[in-house]
């Protein structure tokens, strides 16, 4: 594989290149670029990485120039799980403008050196403008895959993935991600099918949370038939459904009605109570919460459940304010950590703004002793 410097020198001889310095492209929900940029700058400052954010509202991505794309700190900076507003993190190494319509492929191949890749993803921002590029990115992505197959440069044993990112019409980026630190889905979006038997589309939030915030081993250990859960603010049962389909027993706490099929399963006990006042008679394996309430109030209540040992682990949503959203998230996390610390416990805290979220983030929290 070409080193960063040798590849850079090679690229500067290419036509249509507008920039060849390495950069990190972080894909996010349109409208949350400012929060993504603020978070990235905070992480970079914490780790001593000299960079800054470039973005505009509703682009669906944020760029960070990278002074040294090969350092361990920079690689960790590009780990998609470390950014709660990021869907995917791409290590960019080439940009092209106005590629000739008759042959866009040759300049792209010329920028790749002799590297091999596990696979290739062609992507664009998850915005109206980005979605209009679907046909272009699909066609050019397929052509790039075919060319690399002919050259025997696709190898399932490779540790990196190639990304062709098309941020806008007539602009093309080449980037990579490591298989162990990159998002496992194109655009960082798991394409989930809504189960017809679920009572609401909110079920997709918890389904995505299990995929995104837990690893495979954790899902196997922690989502077993016969385990117990409490769903605060459950009606009509979208989140309850995810436990029932796994054979788990659920106390659904809500004054509203629950889906008939869920109640017929024999696994759900419907408790018409206030979710913020409910306390389980005995500890449960899971507590989940998707109630519309001030984020700090939710964080305080979730911390109480964990600190008191009422549940082993929790997944919940924090509905974000219109302004200072990143600051509010950090404050909520600090509230939870301090509550656990006062009880002599450490907290495993993971969070993402999921594809199925909107003005909210989804959080997994558990005392480290429960791992």
Residue pairs with C-beta under 8 A, 6 or more apart in sequence:
1 113
1 114
1 115
1 116
2 10
2 113
2 114
2 115
3 70
4 22
4 68
4 69
4 70
4 93
6 113
7 93
7 111
7 113
8 20
8 21
8 22
8 93
10 111
10 113
11 17
11 20
11 93
11 94
11 111
12 20
14 94
14 96
14 107
14 110
14 111
15 107
16 96
16 97
16 98
16 99
16 107
17 94
17 95
17 96
17 97
17 111
18 95
18 96
18 97
19 95
20 93
20 94
20 95
21 65
21 66
22 65
22 66
22 69
22 91
22 92
22 93
23 63
23 64
23 65
23 66
23 91
23 92
24 40
24 51
24 63
24 64
24 66
24 74
24 77
24 78
24 89
24 90
24 91
24 92
25 61
25 62
25 63
25 89
25 90
25 92
25 165
25 173
25 175
26 36
26 40
26 61
26 62
26 63
26 64
26 83
26 85
26 86
26 88
26 89
26 90
27 60
27 61
27 86
27 87
27 88
27 89
27 90
27 123
27 125
27 126
27 187
27 188
28 35
28 36
28 60
28 61
28 62
28 85
28 86
28 87
28 353
29 60
29 85
29 87
29 126
29 353
29 355
29 357
30 58
30 59
30 60
30 125
30 126
30 127
31 57
31 58
32 85
32 325
32 353
33 55
33 56
33 57
33 58
33 59
33 60
33 61
33 62
34 55
34 57
35 85
35 325
35 326
36 53
36 55
36 62
36 83
36 85
36 86
37 53
37 55
37 62
38 53
38 326
39 83
39 84
39 85
39 86
39 326
40 51
40 53
40 62
40 64
40 77
40 83
40 86
41 51
41 52
41 53
42 326
43 77
43 82
43 83
44 50
44 51
44 64
44 77
47 73
47 76
47 77
48 73
49 66
49 67
49 73
49 74
49 77
50 67
51 64
51 65
51 66
51 67
52 64
52 65
53 62
53 63
53 64
54 62
54 63
54 64
54 65
55 61
55 62
55 63
58 127
59 125
59 127
59 167
60 125
60 126
60 127
60 130
61 125
61 167
63 92
64 77
66 74
66 77
66 91
67 74
68 74
69 91
69 93
75 178
75 181
76 82
76 181
78 89
78 90
78 91
78 177
78 181
79 89
79 181
80 86
80 87
80 88
80 89
80 177
80 181
80 182
80 183
80 188
81 181
81 350
83 89
84 329
84 351
84 352
84 353
84 361
85 326
85 353
85 361
86 188
87 126
87 183
87 187
87 188
87 189
87 353
87 355
88 123
88 177
88 182
88 183
88 185
88 187
88 188
89 177
89 181
89 182
89 183
90 163
90 165
90 173
90 175
90 176
90 177
90 182
91 175
91 176
91 177
92 165
92 173
92 174
92 175
93 111
93 174
93 175
93 176
94 111
94 173
94 174
95 171
95 172
95 173
95 174
96 107
96 108
96 111
96 171
96 172
96 173
96 174
97 170
97 171
97 172
98 170
99 107
99 108
99 170
99 172
104 140
104 172
105 140
105 143
105 144
105 147
108 140
108 144
108 164
108 172
108 174
109 144
109 147
111 174
112 153
112 162
112 174
114 153
115 153
115 160
115 162
116 153
116 154
116 155
116 158
117 148
117 153
117 154
117 155
117 158
117 160
117 161
117 162
117 176
118 154
118 155
118 156
118 157
118 158
118 159
118 160
118 161
118 179
119 145
119 154
119 156
119 161
119 162
120 141
120 144
120 145
120 148
120 154
120 161
120 162
120 163
120 164
121 141
121 161
121 162
121 163
121 164
121 186
122 137
122 138
122 140
122 141
122 142
122 144
122 163
122 164
122 166
122 186
123 137
123 163
123 164
123 165
123 166
123 186
123 187
124 130
124 131
124 133
124 134
124 137
124 165
124 166
124 167
124 187
125 167
126 187
126 189
126 355
129 168
130 166
130 167
130 168
133 166
133 168
133 169
136 166
136 169
137 164
137 166
140 164
140 166
140 172
141 164
144 162
144 164
145 154
148 154
148 162
159 178
159 179
159 180
160 176
160 177
160 178
160 179
161 176
161 177
161 178
161 179
161 182
162 174
162 175
162 176
163 173
163 174
163 175
163 176
163 177
164 172
164 173
164 174
165 172
165 173
165 174
165 175
166 172
166 173
167 173
177 183
184 190
185 191
188 355
189 355
190 208
190 211
190 212
190 355
192 204
192 207
192 208
192 356
194 201
194 203
194 204
195 203
195 241
195 245
197 241
197 261
198 237
198 238
198 241
198 259
199 236
199 237
199 238
199 241
199 258
199 259
199 261
199 262
200 236
200 237
200 238
200 259
201 238
201 356
202 238
202 239
202 290
203 238
203 239
203 241
203 242
204 238
204 356
205 238
205 239
205 290
205 317
205 354
205 356
205 357
205 362
206 238
206 239
206 242
206 288
206 290
206 315
207 242
208 354
208 355
208 356
208 362
209 315
209 352
209 354
209 362
209 364
210 219
210 223
210 242
210 315
211 219
212 352
212 354
212 362
213 315
213 350
213 351
213 352
213 362
213 364
214 222
214 364
222 285
222 286
222 313
223 243
223 246
223 248
224 246
224 247
224 248
225 246
225 247
225 248
226 247
226 248
226 249
227 243
227 248
227 249
227 285
227 286
228 248
228 249
228 250
228 251
228 284
228 285
228 286
229 240
229 243
229 248
229 249
229 250
229 251
229 284
229 285
229 286
229 287
229 288
230 250
230 251
230 253
230 278
230 280
230 284
230 286
230 287
230 288
230 311
231 237
231 239
231 240
231 243
231 250
231 251
231 252
231 253
231 254
231 287
231 288
231 289
232 253
232 254
232 275
232 276
232 278
232 287
232 288
232 289
232 291
233 253
233 254
233 275
233 289
233 290
233 291
233 292
234 240
234 250
234 252
234 253
234 254
234 258
234 270
235 252
235 254
235 255
235 256
235 257
235 258
236 256
236 257
236 258
236 259
237 252
237 258
237 259
237 262
237 268
238 290
239 288
239 290
240 250
240 252
240 258
240 262
240 268
241 259
241 262
243 249
243 250
243 267
243 286
244 250
244 262
244 265
244 267
244 268
247 267
248 267
248 285
248 286
249 267
249 268
249 269
250 267
250 268
250 269
251 268
251 269
251 271
251 280
251 284
252 258
252 262
252 268
252 269
252 270
252 271
253 271
253 273
253 274
253 275
253 278
254 270
254 271
254 272
254 275
255 272
255 273
255 274
258 268
258 270
262 268
263 270
271 278
275 289
275 291
276 291
276 293
276 297
276 301
279 310
280 310
280 311
283 309
283 310
283 311
283 312
284 310
284 311
284 312
285 311
285 312
285 313
286 311
286 312
286 313
286 314
286 315
287 302
287 305
287 310
287 311
287 313
287 314
287 316
288 314
288 315
288 316
289 298
289 301
289 302
289 314
289 315
289 316
289 317
290 316
290 317
291 298
292 319
293 319
294 319
295 318
295 319
295 320
295 321
295 328
295 329
295 332
296 328
296 331
296 332
296 335
298 316
298 317
298 318
298 319
298 332
299 318
299 332
299 333
299 335
299 336
300 335
300 336
300 339
302 314
302 316
302 336
302 363
302 365
303 335
303 336
303 339
303 340
303 365
304 310
304 339
305 311
305 314
306 314
306 336
306 340
306 345
306 347
306 365
306 366
306 367
307 339
307 340
307 342
307 343
307 345
307 367
312 366
312 367
312 370
313 364
313 365
313 366
313 370
314 363
314 364
314 365
314 366
315 362
315 363
315 364
315 365
316 362
316 363
316 365
317 357
317 360
317 361
317 362
317 363
318 328
318 329
318 332
318 360
318 361
318 363
319 359
319 360
320 328
320 329
320 359
320 360
320 361
321 328
322 359
329 351
329 361
333 349
333 351
336 347
336 349
336 365
337 347
337 349
340 346
340 347
340 367
345 367
345 368
345 369
346 367
346 368
346 369
347 365
347 366
347 367
347 368
348 364
348 365
348 366
348 367
348 368
348 370
348 371
349 363
349 364
349 365
350 363
350 364
350 365
351 361
351 362
351 363
351 364
352 361
352 362
353 360
353 361
353 362
354 361
354 362
